[in-house]
Amino acid sequence: EMLVALTISATLLAATFSALDASFKSYKRTTESASTHVVTRIVMHRVMTLIRTGEAGSFGPFPDNPIELPEITTNNIEFMVHGRNEGEFEVISLERRDAPEGSPDGPYELWIVQTTMIDGVASESLERPLLVGVVDAVFTLEYDVGPTLLRATFDLTVLPNDLQDAAVSANLDTPSIRMVASASPRNE
């Protein structure tokens, strides 16, 4: 009788542990996705704000010939933001970079580089990663003669990853988060 009771108890504990493990993995996948979604949405909103509030002629990179090929697809975009003082401005660049060697975060990272220019000379520069686990970050820039930016479209795909050291979802089939937004700069 004691052996039957131990067998039943062991079976119930194994089933409970299995259900608890599945519940934990599901919770982890959901929180990673939700957290990454919020951060990705904030980055996307900020980039669209920079485009909307920027002047049409203060973006890069430019096409070689905007008359023949007015639309380019690139992995980076630059914004020129005027400073408070005369001759001072800031160049903000968003660029997709390869992740560090051996990094479990994904194939790419989205970096921001801020360079302060005074009278055409770089005085200080700050760079840091915005997002890790980036599957792809593509900017489609449509130019008019000038070249002035007519519209910018940002297509961003990110893998959910909340706690980079936990690595719980490494074996789970977690779908990537894709966001696409388009904006036009203000008129000069």
QUIUR-V933438 format. One record per backbone hydrogen bond with DSSP energy under -1.0 kcal/mol. NH is the residue of the N-H (numbers start at 1). CO is the residue of the C=O. If there is no record, write none. Layout:
# QUIUR-V933438
nh:NH co:CO
nh:NH co:CO
This chain:
# QUIUR-V933438
nh:5 co:1
nh:6 co:2
nh:7 co:3
nh:8 co:4
nh:9 co:5
nh:10 co:6
nh:11 co:7
nh:12 co:8
nh:13 co:9
nh:14 co:10
nh:15 co:11
nh:16 co:12
nh:17 co:13
nh:18 co:14
nh:19 co:15
nh:20 co:16
nh:21 co:17
nh:22 co:18
nh:23 co:19
nh:24 co:20
nh:25 co:21
nh:26 co:22
nh:27 co:23
nh:28 co:24
nh:29 co:25
nh:30 co:26
nh:31 co:27
nh:32 co:28
nh:33 co:29
nh:34 co:30
nh:35 co:31
nh:36 co:32
nh:37 co:33
nh:38 co:34
nh:39 co:35
nh:40 co:36
nh:41 co:37
nh:42 co:38
nh:43 co:39
nh:44 co:40
nh:45 co:41
nh:46 co:42
nh:47 co:43
nh:48 co:44
nh:49 co:45
nh:50 co:46
nh:51 co:47
nh:52 co:48
nh:53 co:49
nh:58 co:55
nh:60 co:78
nh:69 co:65
nh:72 co:141
nh:74 co:139
nh:77 co:94
nh:78 co:60
nh:79 co:92
nh:80 co:58
nh:81 co:90
nh:83 co:88
nh:88 co:85
nh:89 co:117
nh:90 co:81
nh:91 co:115
nh:92 co:79
nh:93 co:113
nh:94 co:77
nh:95 co:111
nh:96 co:75
nh:97 co:109
nh:99 co:107
nh:103 co:100
nh:109 co:97
nh:110 co:131
nh:111 co:95
nh:112 co:128
nh:113 co:93
nh:114 co:126
nh:115 co:91
nh:116 co:124
nh:117 co:89
nh:118 co:121
nh:119 co:87
nh:121 co:118
nh:123 co:116
nh:126 co:114
nh:128 co:112
nh:130 co:110
nh:131 co:110
nh:134 co:108
nh:135 co:157
nh:136 co:157
nh:138 co:155
nh:139 co:74
nh:140 co:153
nh:141 co:72
nh:142 co:151
nh:143 co:70
nh:144 co:148
nh:148 co:144
nh:149 co:56
nh:150 co:142
nh:151 co:142
nh:152 co:183
nh:153 co:140
nh:154 co:181
nh:155 co:138
nh:156 co:179
nh:157 co:136
nh:158 co:177
nh:159 co:133
nh:174 co:172
nh:177 co:158
nh:179 co:156
nh:181 co:154
nh:183 co:152
nh:186 co:54
